[in-house]
Amino acid sequence: MDYHAIAPKDLLKIKTLGELKASGYQPISIKEELRKNLIQKIKAKQNVFEGIWGYEDTVIPDIERAILSKHNINLLGLRGQAKTRIARMMTLLLDEYVPVIEGSELNDDPLMPLSSFAKDLITQRGDHTPISWWHRSDRYTEKLATPDVSVADLIGDVDPIKAATMKLSYNDERVIHYGLVPRSHRSIFVINELPDLQARIQVALFNILQEGDIQIRGFKLRLPLDIQFVFTANPEDYTNRGSIVTPLKDRIESQIITHYPKSIEIGKKITAQEANLKGKPMDRIHVPELLKDLIEQIAVEARNSEFVDEKSGVSARLTISALENLVSAAERRLYLNDEQETVARIADLMGVIPAITGKVELVYEGEQEGAGLVAYNLIGKAIRTVFVDYFPSPEQKKKDKEGNPYVIPLAWFGEGNTLDLLTSQSDKTYKVELHQVPGLEDLVTKSIPRLAEKEKEFFMEFLLHGLAEYSQLSKRMLDTGLQFKDLFSSMFEMGNPTDDFDEDDE
């Protein structure tokens, strides 16, 4: 009988060791199992790591090579780079079900038992030994490395209560309480943030990685464990909170470096996939594509900012939370004004500041307001960067012989006019406010071909923000929104601390 031709539902009907032997089952190591199933996936042109974007040509080929080489893996990268998700998705490369001896603490393979319990049971019952089936989703163990993790947690220890209850000598193997690692026999075992594990605990992993066995409290016990190890680490940790001890690094065969999305488009795919917008009235809220680009650009600016600690990194969770907050800002306005539909605005980006402040580590921690100012600045930088993709650069046009196309709206502000765009403003009021600025609509329609009618005011607002970021207008953050006015007149006023906060201003 060909064991591999048996359907999973028929495997579950096999209940004894004798029936398992008759099926043609042969033991296989977990690394060989991963390798076998990966080869099948590669041949079938199937994507194992579905939903992991931006790693198709970099990280995923490295992981596949490591699996084909039957290596333990260390995923090294900054936070929010899908390291743990990748580890969890490796379970999809396991067989759907594998047999275990029923009641076995160490998930013993019926044809290759490890524990004394399994060996004794087979001796007593032979081919009638009961078999159960273990699903691949259960063959995954994850442990977050913290300073309080002990060798007993990972490897095991003598259990005096068990010895007393069962009236056993401490020389009896049955008094051992096994830790997470032995209980993960025939599984994928993940240790997150490995450098946070104390050095003496890391040492306890040496034998498991090299020889595949463990020792507990001096017991002459050899357990050739069958485990696929995956570790994750942040490069910062090598020099900051802790480090991976050199002999342990030497024993982890493949170290794979992860990275952030290399383009705005990839970032948008990740954000759209992960953002929790379920239950929101998305049929009534239109989010222009430009706003999604700006959210990704904020993360790019943060990763390049001199105010943000680059060793800490800027997680993809920033853009995910930012998109959720942006949609919520538009949703709140929808309910406040009892409107049927609305378009998200540039001013709604002020509502994503709380999603940014908790996701960036500043180089210099100062007052609590510091993170808020940096977040506001990052939004401005993103607008400034993207602005020239849609409109002529105000800096170049000032020197252009053909004249400045922005002169009409700038002249209107120069006459002392101000424009307030409030976060809770109804769509009707919002449009009226923008259309009172002469020249804005003409600039938008000339600069953006095939402009959707419902996005016209959005781009008019974007134009004002861009002019402010290029120091053509003053933009002031109010408690209830934003105020635009002439730059020259604002210099004579005591402004909000967020006025013109930009490290690139000259």
C-alpha positions as CSV (number, residue, x, y, z in Angstrom):
1,M,0.0,0.0,0.0
2,D,1.3,3.5,-0.8
3,Y,1.0,5.5,2.4
4,H,1.3,8.8,0.5
5,A,-1.7,8.0,-1.7
6,I,-4.0,7.7,1.3
7,A,-6.4,10.7,1.6
8,P,-6.2,12.6,5.0
9,K,-9.8,11.5,5.9
10,D,-8.8,7.8,5.4
11,L,-5.6,8.3,7.5
12,L,-7.8,9.3,10.5
13,K,-9.4,5.8,10.3
14,I,-6.1,4.2,11.2
15,K,-6.2,3.6,15.0
16,T,-3.5,1.1,15.9
17,L,0.2,0.5,15.3
18,G,-0.5,-2.6,13.3
19,E,-2.8,-0.8,10.9
20,L,-0.2,2.0,10.5
21,K,2.5,-0.5,9.6
22,A,0.2,-2.1,7.0
23,S,-0.4,1.3,5.4
24,G,3.3,1.5,4.4
25,Y,4.1,4.5,6.7
26,Q,7.8,5.2,7.1
27,P,9.2,7.8,9.6
28,I,10.6,11.0,8.1
29,S,12.3,13.9,9.9
30,I,10.5,17.3,10.0
31,K,13.3,18.9,8.0
32,E,13.0,16.2,5.3
33,E,9.2,16.6,5.4
34,L,9.5,20.4,4.9
35,R,12.0,19.8,2.1
36,K,9.8,17.2,0.3
37,N,6.7,19.4,0.4
38,L,8.6,22.5,-0.7
39,I,9.9,20.7,-3.7
40,Q,6.3,19.7,-4.6
41,K,5.2,23.3,-4.2
42,I,8.0,24.7,-6.3
43,K,7.3,22.2,-9.1
44,A,3.6,23.1,-9.0
45,K,4.6,26.9,-9.1
46,Q,2.6,27.4,-5.9
47,N,3.3,30.3,-3.5
48,V,4.0,29.0,0.0
49,F,4.1,32.4,1.6
50,E,0.9,33.9,0.3
51,G,0.3,37.5,1.3
52,I,4.0,38.2,2.1
53,W,4.7,41.1,-0.3
54,G,8.1,42.5,-1.4
55,Y,10.1,39.4,-0.6
56,E,9.5,37.5,-3.8
57,D,13.1,38.0,-5.1
58,T,15.0,38.4,-1.8
59,V,13.8,36.8,1.5
60,I,11.6,34.0,0.2
61,P,14.2,32.5,-2.1
62,D,16.7,32.5,0.8
63,I,14.1,30.8,3.0
64,E,13.5,28.2,0.4
65,R,17.2,27.5,0.0
66,A,17.5,27.1,3.7
67,I,14.6,24.6,3.9
68,L,16.1,22.6,0.9
69,S,19.4,22.6,2.8
70,K,17.5,21.4,6.0
71,H,18.9,24.3,8.0
72,N,17.8,26.0,11.2
73,I,16.9,29.6,10.4
74,N,17.5,33.0,12.0
75,L,15.4,35.8,10.5
76,L,17.2,39.0,11.2
77,G,15.5,42.3,10.7
78,L,13.8,45.4,12.2
79,R,10.4,45.3,13.7
80,G,7.3,44.9,11.6
81,Q,9.1,43.0,8.8
82,A,6.8,39.9,8.9
83,K,9.4,37.6,10.5
84,T,7.0,35.8,12.8
85,R,4.3,35.6,10.1
86,I,6.8,33.8,7.8
87,A,7.7,31.3,10.6
88,R,4.0,30.6,11.2
89,M,3.4,30.0,7.5
90,M,6.1,27.4,7.4
91,T,3.5,25.0,8.9
92,L,1.8,25.0,5.4
93,L,4.8,22.9,4.3
94,L,4.1,20.1,6.8
95,D,2.1,17.0,6.0
96,E,-1.6,17.6,7.0
97,Y,-1.5,14.8,9.5
98,V,1.2,12.7,11.1
99,P,0.7,9.7,13.5
100,V,1.7,9.8,17.2
101,I,1.4,7.3,20.0
102,E,-1.8,8.2,21.8
103,G,-1.1,9.9,25.2
104,S,2.6,10.4,24.4
105,E,4.0,13.5,26.1
106,L,6.7,13.9,23.4
107,N,4.6,13.3,20.4
108,D,6.4,10.0,19.7
109,D,6.5,8.6,16.2
110,P,5.0,5.1,16.5
111,L,7.9,3.6,14.5
112,M,10.6,5.7,16.3
113,P,9.5,6.1,19.9
114,L,11.6,8.4,22.1
115,S,10.0,8.4,25.6
116,S,10.0,5.6,28.1
117,F,6.2,5.9,28.1
118,A,5.9,5.1,24.4
119,K,8.5,2.3,24.5
120,D,6.8,0.6,27.4
121,L,3.4,0.9,25.8
122,I,4.6,-0.7,22.5
123,T,6.3,-3.5,24.5
124,Q,3.0,-4.1,26.4
125,R,0.5,-3.8,23.5
126,G,2.5,-4.4,20.3
127,D,0.5,-3.9,17.2
128,H,-2.5,-3.0,19.3
129,T,-0.8,0.2,20.5
130,P,-3.3,3.1,20.0
131,I,-2.5,5.7,17.4
132,S,-3.8,9.3,17.1
133,W,-3.3,11.8,14.4
134,W,-1.6,15.2,14.8
135,H,-2.6,18.1,12.5
136,R,0.0,20.4,11.1
137,S,-1.5,23.5,12.7
138,D,-0.7,22.0,16.1
139,R,2.9,21.3,15.2
140,Y,4.1,24.8,15.9
141,T,5.4,26.3,19.2
142,E,6.4,29.9,19.7
143,K,8.2,31.4,22.7
144,L,9.0,35.0,23.2
145,A,12.5,35.4,24.7
146,T,12.4,37.4,27.9
147,P,15.0,37.7,30.6
148,D,13.0,35.5,33.0
149,V,13.0,32.5,30.7
150,S,14.7,29.6,32.5
151,V,16.4,26.4,31.3
152,A,13.5,24.5,33.0
153,D,11.0,26.4,30.8
154,L,12.8,25.4,27.6
155,I,14.4,22.0,28.4
156,G,12.8,20.7,31.5
157,D,13.5,19.8,35.2
158,V,12.9,17.2,37.8
159,D,9.4,17.4,39.2
160,P,9.5,16.5,43.0
161,I,5.7,16.6,43.2
162,K,5.5,14.0,40.5
163,A,8.2,11.9,42.2
164,A,6.3,12.0,45.5
165,T,2.9,11.3,44.0
166,M,4.1,8.4,41.9
167,K,6.5,7.2,44.7
168,L,9.4,7.3,42.3
169,S,13.1,7.7,42.9
170,Y,14.8,10.7,41.5
171,N,16.8,8.3,39.4
172,D,13.7,7.4,37.4
173,E,13.2,9.1,34.1
174,R,9.5,9.5,34.8
175,V,10.1,12.2,37.4
176,I,11.2,14.6,34.6
177,H,8.9,17.4,33.6
178,Y,9.8,18.2,30.0
179,G,10.1,21.8,28.8
180,L,8.8,23.4,25.6
181,V,11.6,22.1,23.4
182,P,11.1,18.4,24.0
183,R,7.4,18.8,23.8
184,S,8.0,20.4,20.4
185,H,9.5,17.1,19.0
186,R,8.5,16.8,15.4
187,S,7.4,20.4,15.3
188,I,8.5,23.9,14.2
189,F,9.9,25.7,17.3
190,V,10.2,29.5,17.1
191,I,12.1,31.7,19.6
192,N,11.2,35.4,19.0
193,E,13.8,38.1,19.9
194,L,16.5,35.6,20.6
195,P,19.1,38.2,21.8
196,D,16.8,38.9,24.8
197,L,17.5,35.3,26.0
198,Q,20.1,35.3,28.7
199,A,23.5,34.0,27.6
200,R,23.4,31.0,30.0
201,I,20.0,30.0,28.5
202,Q,21.3,30.3,25.0
203,V,24.1,27.9,26.0
204,A,21.4,25.3,26.8
205,L,20.5,25.2,23.1
206,F,23.9,24.2,21.9
207,N,23.4,20.5,22.1
208,I,19.9,20.6,20.7
209,L,21.1,22.4,17.6
210,Q,24.3,20.5,17.0
211,E,23.6,16.9,18.2
212,G,19.8,17.1,18.5
213,D,19.7,15.8,22.1
214,I,19.2,17.2,25.6
215,Q,20.3,16.6,29.1
216,I,18.2,17.3,32.2
217,R,19.6,17.7,35.7
218,G,22.5,15.2,35.1
219,F,20.2,12.4,33.8
220,K,22.0,10.2,31.3
221,L,19.2,10.8,28.9
222,R,19.6,11.0,25.2
223,L,16.6,12.3,23.3
224,P,17.4,12.8,19.6
225,L,14.8,15.5,19.1
226,D,13.5,16.2,15.7
227,I,12.8,20.0,15.5
228,Q,12.9,22.7,12.9
229,F,14.2,25.8,14.8
230,V,13.4,29.3,13.6
231,F,14.7,32.3,15.5
232,T,13.9,36.0,15.0
233,A,16.1,38.9,16.1
234,N,16.4,42.6,15.7
235,P,19.9,43.9,14.6
236,E,19.6,46.6,17.3
237,D,19.7,43.9,19.9
238,Y,23.1,42.7,18.9
239,T,24.6,45.8,20.6
240,N,21.8,47.1,22.8
241,R,19.8,44.9,25.2
242,G,21.7,41.7,24.5
243,S,23.4,39.6,21.8
244,I,23.4,36.1,20.4
245,V,26.3,34.3,21.8
246,T,28.9,33.4,19.1
247,P,28.7,29.6,19.4
248,L,24.9,29.7,19.1
249,K,25.1,31.9,16.0
250,D,27.6,29.4,14.6
251,R,25.1,26.6,15.0
252,I,22.2,28.3,13.2
253,E,23.0,27.4,9.7
254,S,21.1,30.1,7.7
255,Q,20.8,33.8,8.8
256,I,18.3,35.6,6.5
257,I,18.0,39.4,6.5
258,T,14.6,40.9,6.1
259,H,13.8,44.4,4.9
260,Y,11.1,47.0,4.6
261,P,9.0,47.4,1.3
262,K,11.2,48.7,-1.4
263,S,8.4,50.6,-3.2
264,I,5.3,52.6,-2.3
265,E,3.2,50.1,-4.3
266,I,4.4,47.1,-2.3
267,G,3.8,49.1,0.9
268,K,0.2,49.8,-0.2
269,K,-0.5,46.1,-0.9
270,I,0.7,45.2,2.6
271,T,-1.3,48.0,4.3
272,A,-4.5,47.2,2.3
273,Q,-4.2,43.6,3.2
274,E,-3.6,44.1,6.9
275,A,-5.7,47.2,7.8
276,N,-8.8,46.2,9.7
277,L,-11.6,48.1,7.9
278,K,-14.2,45.4,8.5
279,G,-17.6,46.9,9.5
280,K,-16.7,50.4,8.3
281,P,-19.0,52.0,5.6
282,M,-16.4,51.8,2.9
283,D,-19.1,52.1,0.2
284,R,-19.8,55.6,1.6
285,I,-16.2,56.7,2.2
286,H,-13.9,57.3,-0.8
287,V,-10.2,57.3,-0.1
288,P,-8.2,58.8,-3.0
289,E,-5.2,56.8,-4.2
290,L,-3.0,59.8,-3.4
291,L,-3.9,59.6,0.3
292,K,-2.8,55.9,0.3
293,D,0.5,57.0,-1.3
294,L,0.9,59.7,1.3
295,I,0.5,57.2,4.2
296,E,3.2,55.0,2.7
297,Q,5.4,58.1,2.1
298,I,5.1,59.0,5.8
299,A,6.7,55.7,6.7
300,V,9.5,56.3,4.1
301,E,10.1,59.8,5.5
302,A,10.2,58.4,9.1
303,R,12.8,55.8,8.1
304,N,15.0,58.5,6.6
305,S,14.3,61.2,9.3
306,E,17.2,62.4,11.5
307,F,14.7,62.7,14.4
308,V,13.8,59.0,14.3
309,D,16.1,56.3,15.6
310,E,17.0,54.2,12.6
311,K,18.2,51.3,14.7
312,S,14.7,50.9,16.0
313,G,13.1,51.0,12.6
314,V,9.6,52.0,11.6
315,S,7.2,49.1,11.5
316,A,4.7,48.4,8.8
317,R,2.2,48.7,11.6
318,L,2.5,52.5,11.3
319,T,0.9,52.6,7.9
320,I,-1.7,50.0,8.8
321,S,-2.8,52.0,11.9
322,A,-2.5,55.2,9.9
323,L,-4.9,54.0,7.2
324,E,-7.4,52.8,9.9
325,N,-7.3,56.2,11.6
326,L,-7.6,58.0,8.3
327,V,-10.8,56.1,7.4
328,S,-12.1,56.6,11.0
329,A,-11.6,60.4,10.7
330,A,-13.7,60.4,7.5
331,E,-16.3,58.1,9.1
332,R,-16.6,60.3,12.2
333,R,-17.2,63.4,10.0
334,L,-19.8,61.4,8.1
335,Y,-21.8,60.7,11.2
336,L,-21.3,64.2,12.7
337,N,-22.8,65.9,9.6
338,D,-25.4,63.1,8.9
339,E,-24.1,62.8,5.3
340,Q,-24.6,59.9,2.9
341,E,-21.0,59.9,1.6
342,T,-17.7,61.7,1.9
343,V,-14.2,61.8,0.5
344,A,-11.2,61.5,2.8
345,R,-9.2,64.7,3.0
346,I,-5.6,65.8,3.4
347,A,-6.6,67.4,6.7
348,D,-7.7,63.9,7.9
349,L,-4.0,63.0,8.0
350,M,-3.8,65.1,11.2
351,G,-6.0,62.3,12.7
352,V,-3.2,59.8,12.0
353,I,-0.7,61.5,14.3
354,P,-1.6,59.2,17.2
355,A,-0.9,56.3,15.0
356,I,2.6,57.7,14.2
357,T,3.7,58.8,17.7
358,G,3.6,55.4,19.2
359,K,5.4,53.7,16.3
360,V,8.6,55.8,16.1
361,E,11.5,56.0,18.6
362,L,13.0,59.4,18.7
363,V,16.8,59.9,18.7
364,Y,16.4,62.4,21.5
365,E,13.5,61.8,23.9
366,G,12.2,65.2,25.1
367,E,8.9,66.5,26.1
368,Q,5.8,64.5,25.3
369,E,5.0,67.0,22.6
370,G,8.2,66.1,20.8
371,A,6.8,63.0,19.1
372,G,3.7,64.9,18.0
373,L,5.8,67.6,16.4
374,V,7.9,65.0,14.6
375,A,4.7,63.2,13.4
376,Y,3.3,66.5,12.1
377,N,6.6,67.2,10.3
378,L,6.7,63.7,8.7
379,I,3.2,64.3,7.2
380,G,4.5,67.6,5.8
381,K,7.6,66.0,4.4
382,A,5.5,63.3,2.7
383,I,3.2,66.0,1.1
384,R,6.3,67.9,-0.1
385,T,7.8,64.8,-1.7
386,V,4.7,63.7,-3.5
387,F,3.5,67.2,-4.5
388,V,5.9,67.5,-7.4
389,D,4.4,64.3,-9.0
390,Y,1.2,66.2,-9.5
391,F,2.1,69.9,-9.7
392,P,5.0,72.0,-10.9
393,S,7.7,72.6,-8.2
394,P,7.0,76.1,-6.6
395,E,10.8,76.5,-6.1
396,Q,11.6,76.2,-9.8
397,K,8.6,78.2,-10.9
398,K,9.7,81.2,-8.9
399,K,12.8,81.3,-11.1
400,D,10.9,80.5,-14.3
401,K,10.7,83.2,-17.0
402,E,7.2,82.1,-17.9
403,G,6.0,83.2,-14.5
404,N,4.7,81.6,-11.3
405,P,1.4,79.6,-12.0
406,Y,0.6,79.9,-8.3
407,V,0.5,83.7,-8.3
408,I,-3.3,84.1,-8.3
409,P,-4.1,82.0,-5.2
410,L,-1.0,83.4,-3.4
411,A,-2.1,86.9,-4.2
412,W,-5.5,86.2,-2.6
413,F,-3.8,85.2,0.6
414,G,-1.5,88.2,0.3
415,E,-4.5,90.4,0.5
416,G,-5.0,89.3,4.1
417,N,-7.5,86.5,3.4
418,T,-7.3,83.3,5.5
419,L,-8.8,79.8,4.9
420,D,-9.9,77.5,7.8
421,L,-10.4,73.8,7.0
422,L,-11.9,72.1,10.0
423,T,-11.8,68.4,10.6
424,S,-15.6,68.2,11.3
425,Q,-16.6,70.5,8.4
426,S,-19.4,69.2,6.2
427,D,-18.6,68.4,2.6
428,K,-20.7,71.4,1.5
429,T,-18.9,73.9,3.7
430,Y,-15.5,72.3,2.8
431,K,-16.2,72.8,-0.9
432,V,-17.4,76.4,-0.4
433,E,-14.3,77.3,1.5
434,L,-11.9,75.9,-1.1
435,H,-13.7,77.4,-4.1
436,Q,-13.4,81.0,-2.6
437,V,-9.7,80.8,-3.3
438,P,-9.3,82.0,-6.9
439,G,-7.2,80.0,-9.3
440,L,-7.1,76.8,-7.3
441,E,-9.7,74.9,-9.4
442,D,-8.0,76.0,-12.7
443,L,-4.6,74.8,-11.5
444,V,-6.0,71.4,-10.5
445,T,-7.8,70.8,-13.7
446,K,-4.8,71.9,-15.9
447,S,-2.3,69.8,-13.9
448,I,-4.2,66.6,-13.4
449,P,-5.7,65.0,-16.6
450,R,-8.7,62.8,-16.2
451,L,-9.5,64.1,-12.8
452,A,-12.4,62.4,-11.1
453,E,-15.1,65.0,-10.2
454,K,-15.4,63.9,-6.6
455,E,-11.7,64.3,-6.1
456,K,-11.5,67.9,-7.4
457,E,-11.7,69.6,-3.9
458,F,-9.4,67.0,-2.5
459,F,-6.7,68.0,-4.9
460,M,-7.4,71.7,-4.4
461,E,-6.7,71.1,-0.7
462,F,-3.6,69.1,-1.6
463,L,-2.4,72.1,-3.6
464,L,-2.7,74.4,-0.6
465,H,-0.8,71.9,1.6
466,G,2.0,71.6,-1.0
467,L,2.4,75.4,-1.3
468,A,2.7,75.5,2.5
469,E,5.3,72.8,2.6
470,Y,7.3,74.8,-0.1
471,S,7.1,77.9,2.1
472,Q,4.7,79.8,-0.2
473,L,1.9,79.9,2.4
474,S,1.7,79.6,6.2
475,K,-0.1,76.5,7.5
476,R,-1.1,76.6,11.2
477,M,-2.6,73.7,13.1
478,L,-5.7,74.6,15.1
479,D,-7.4,72.5,17.8
480,T,-10.2,71.9,15.3
481,G,-8.3,71.8,12.0
482,L,-5.9,73.8,9.9
483,Q,-5.6,77.4,8.9
484,F,-3.9,78.8,5.7
485,K,-2.8,82.3,5.4
486,D,-0.1,84.6,3.8
487,L,3.4,83.6,4.9
488,F,4.7,87.1,5.3
489,S,1.9,88.3,7.6
490,S,2.2,85.1,9.8
491,M,5.8,86.0,10.6
492,F,4.6,88.9,12.7
493,E,2.4,86.7,14.8
494,M,3.2,84.3,17.7
495,G,2.3,81.1,15.9
496,N,1.5,77.6,16.9
497,P,4.6,75.5,17.7
498,T,3.7,73.4,14.7
499,D,4.1,76.3,12.3
500,D,6.7,75.7,9.6
501,F,8.4,73.0,11.6
502,D,10.7,71.5,9.0
503,E,14.4,70.6,9.4
504,D,14.9,71.4,5.7
505,D,13.7,75.0,5.9
506,E,16.4,77.4,4.9
